Amino acid sequence: MNNTDDQLINKFMQANKREIADNGFSRRVMRRLPIQTKVFADILTFICIVVSGILFYVFDGASLIYESVMPVIRHSTDTFIENLNFQTLIPIVIVITYLGIQKAIALSE
């Protein structure tokens, strides 16, 4: 469709626009909607959060996460240190410095 067609359609729609009176219909519909489903969903969400917290504490989730993540971090750190040389460190320092300066300028504005 070209611009002329769009203008004709828009003009036709504006000329034939009719407002339908609500007469409180929306309010009556909203009052009749079941509130029980929202309350049930909120209660179920709360119960799931509490049960998850209890299970996390009972099975010592913090140590499980620590024991799972630390070997990966150690291996990554060791690999980075073994392969570290001055040529790879320069771009990292430049990017971090640039981002820091950019953040400082944004905060000062």
N, C-alpha and C positions, 0 to 999 in steps of 0.2 A: 504494500500500500504506500502511496505517496502522501505528501504533506496535505494536498487538497482533499483527499479522501478522509484523512484524519480530522481535518477541520469540519468537513460536512457531517461526519459522524458525531463529533463533539457538539456541533450546533444543534443537530437533531435531538440528541440526548438532553441537552439543556432545555430545549423548547418543550419536550414531553416529560419532564421530570415531575413526579407526583410524590408528595409526602403522605405516608399512611399513618394515621393516628395510632399511638400506642395504647392509650386508655388504660394504663397500668398493667398491660399484658406481661411485660418483662419482669416486673416486680412480682407478679403472681407466680410466674414460672420459677423464678429464683427461690421463692418461699417453698415451693413444692419439691425442689430437688432434695434428694436424700442426703442428709448431713451425716448419717451413720457411716457411710463409706469413707469419708474423710477422717472421721474420728477413729474408725477402725484402722485405717492406714497409718495414722499418727501413732496409735498405740502399738501396732505391730513394728513400726520403725524403732520406737523407743525400746521395746523388748529385744529386738535384734541387736541394737547397740549395747544394751546392758549385757546380754549373753556373750557377745563378742568380746567385750571388756573382761568379763569373768574368765572366759576361756584363754584370752591372751595372758592374764595373770596366772592362772592355774598351770598352764603349760610353759610358763616362763618365756613368753614370746620375745621379750627384749634380748635375752641371751641368744635365742635361736636366730634372730635377725643379725645380731652382732657376729655370731659364729659363721653365718652365711656370707656376710658382706666383707668382713675383714680379710679373708684370703684373697678375694678379688682385688681389694684395694692394695694389699701388700704386693701382690704379683704385678699390678699395674705400676705401682711406685718403683719396684725393683727394675722392671723393664725400662721405665722412663729414665731412671738413674744410670742404668747400664748403657743405654743408647744416647745419653745426653752428651752433646758437644756444643761448643760455642756457637756454631753456625745455626743450630736448631733453636738455641735459646734467644738469639737476637730477635727473630720475628715475634716470638711469644712476648718478650718484654715490650717491644714496640706496640703490639696490639693492646696489651693490658694498659700501658701508659696512655695510649690514645683514648681508650674507653674511660679511663679514670679522669682525664682532662675534660672529655666531653660531658661526663656526669657532673663534674664540678661546675662547669659552665652552665649546665642546665639547672642546677640547684641554686646558683647565684642569681639567675634571672627572675 
